[in-house]
């Protein structure tokens, strides 16, 4: 039951994932300013077999980006920086010690250009 709960939480977190900013400058896909994506997953109900989580960002015409999540306490998190605005496909894979994928989820996300106040 714990594995099913983790899988459901994992997929819901992935599907609810979005890029946010308090001050968007230009929300059109043509904006040229790079942005970033931050992803956090709740690990409270994760089975102990999950020892590594990897996020993969892909989009036609761009290099595929891959980043490993930092797992600590009850969360796993990762960040991608310098991402061009537009629609990206993100896939997140959870692995065991044998590097076998135990769980996988994917979603398309919209990345916006942002202006941060300093």
N, C-alpha and C positions, 0 to 999 in steps of 0.2 A: 504494500500500500504506500509505503514511503517513496518508492521509486516512481509510482504513478503520480503522486503528489508533486515530486520534484519535476517530472516531465511536464505536467500541466503548468506549474509555476514558470518553468523555463520557457515554454511556448507562449504563455500569456505575456511574460516580460518582454519577449522578443516582439510580439505583435503590437504591444503598447509602446514600444520604443519609439522615441521621436527626438529630433534635434530642436532645441529651444533656445531662444534668446529673448531678453527683455526689450531689446531695441533693434529690431531688424531694419537694415538700411534699404535693402532691395530684395524682394522675395521672388524676383523673376529668375528663371533658369539661365538667362543670359548674363547675369551678374558675374564679374570676373574675380571678386575677392574670395580667397580661400576661407574655409571654415573648418570646424572640427566636429567630431562625433565622439560622445562619451557614452559608454554602455555599462550598466551595473545590473547584476543579477543577484537575487536573494539566494543564499546557499544554505539557509536554515534547515531545509528538508532534503538537501542533496545527499544522495547515497555516498558512503565513504569510498566507493570505487571510483568516483570522479576525482581525478588528480590533476587534470589539465583541461583548460578551456581555451579555444582559439577562435578569434573572429576574423572573417574574410570579407573584404569590401571589393566589389567588382562593378564595372560599368564599361560599356562598349567605348572604345577609343581611349581608354585610360589604363594605366598599370593596375593590376590587382594588388591590393594591400592586405597584409596579414599581420595580426598582432596577438600575442598571448595575454590572457587575462591574469591579473594579480589576484590570487585567492587568499583571503584573510578574514578571520572572524566569521561573520554570517553573510559576507558579500564577495562577489568576484567582479572586478572592474577592469576596463580597458579604454584607451582613448586613441583615436586616429586624428592627426593634425594635418593641416594643409590640404584639405579635401575641397575639390572644385564643387561649386554649387550645382544642383540638379538632382536627378533621381539616381540613387545607388542601390545595389542589391547587397544585403548583408546576410551572411550565413555564420552561424555559431555552432561549433562542434564541441562536445564534451567527451573527453578521453579517459581511459583507465591507465594503469601502470604499464600495460602492454602496448600502449598507443593505439588501442582499438576504439573506434567511435562508439560510445554508448548512447548518446542523444545528439540530435541535430535539429536545428530550426532555421528558418530563413524568412526574410521579409524585404520589401522594397521600402526605402526611406527617402524623404525629400530633404536635401541639405540646402540651407539658406545662407546668404552672406549676412554677417552680423557686425554691429559696431558696439564695442564694449567701452563703457565709461571708465576712466581711470581716476 
